[in-house]
Amino acid sequence: MANLKITLVKSLNDRVKVQVATANSLGLRKIGDVTTQPDNAQTQGKIKKISHLIKVTEA
């Protein structure tokens, strides 16, 4: 199974609570935070919710 490297590139200030909670569930709290997540349906759904705030690359 492939992994995805997810980087937070935009601030979570003044965002909808759902978007902040989604970023936090991925382990992203500050700009520049990087996390590695498995490429599965749950992670893909979270990525779609906050795609405008993150950068995704294959790890």
C-alpha positions as a Python dict, from the first residue, in 0.01 Angstrom:
ca = {
    (1, 'M'): (0, 0, 0),
    (2, 'A'): (131, 346, -94),
    (3, 'N'): (179, 629, 151),
    (4, 'L'): (107, 998, 98),
    (5, 'K'): (319, 1284, 231),
    (6, 'I'): (87, 1570, 328),
    (7, 'T'): (215, 1922, 402),
    (8, 'L'): (9, 2209, 543),
    (9, 'V'): (87, 2514, 326),
    (10, 'K'): (-188, 2759, 431),
    (11, 'S'): (-296, 2880, 774),
    (12, 'L'): (-589, 2731, 966),
    (13, 'N'): (-682, 3074, 1107),
    (14, 'D'): (-1036, 3188, 1018),
    (15, 'R'): (-1126, 2849, 868),
    (16, 'V'): (-1446, 2654, 922),
    (17, 'K'): (-1431, 2432, 1231),
    (18, 'V'): (-1474, 2119, 1019),
    (19, 'Q'): (-1166, 2206, 813),
    (20, 'V'): (-956, 2270, 1124),
    (21, 'A'): (-1072, 1941, 1278),
    (22, 'T'): (-988, 1754, 957),
    (23, 'A'): (-637, 1902, 948),
    (24, 'N'): (-587, 1817, 1315),
    (25, 'S'): (-700, 1458, 1255),
    (26, 'L'): (-425, 1429, 994),
    (27, 'G'): (-173, 1563, 1247),
    (28, 'L'): (-139, 1905, 1084),
    (29, 'R'): (-146, 2199, 1325),
    (30, 'K'): (97, 2466, 1198),
    (31, 'I'): (210, 2579, 854),
    (32, 'G'): (491, 2354, 737),
    (33, 'D'): (380, 2050, 936),
    (34, 'V'): (431, 1726, 741),
    (35, 'T'): (268, 1390, 798),
    (36, 'T'): (272, 1056, 621),
    (37, 'Q'): (-63, 881, 585),
    (38, 'P'): (-173, 561, 410),
    (39, 'D'): (-341, 604, 72),
    (40, 'N'): (-690, 475, 155),
    (41, 'A'): (-1049, 595, 126),
    (42, 'Q'): (-1051, 771, 465),
    (43, 'T'): (-738, 970, 390),
    (44, 'Q'): (-861, 1059, 39),
    (45, 'G'): (-1184, 1197, 187),
    (46, 'K'): (-992, 1413, 434),
    (47, 'I'): (-766, 1539, 154),
    (48, 'K'): (-1068, 1644, -52),
    (49, 'K'): (-1210, 1845, 242),
    (50, 'I'): (-895, 2055, 282),
    (51, 'S'): (-727, 2025, -59),
    (52, 'H'): (-694, 2406, -84),
    (53, 'L'): (-484, 2413, 236),
    (54, 'I'): (-240, 2128, 174),
    (55, 'K'): (14, 1989, -72),
    (56, 'V'): (12, 1613, -132),
    (57, 'T'): (297, 1406, -273),
    (58, 'E'): (357, 1034, -290),
    (59, 'A'): (601, 910, -25),
}
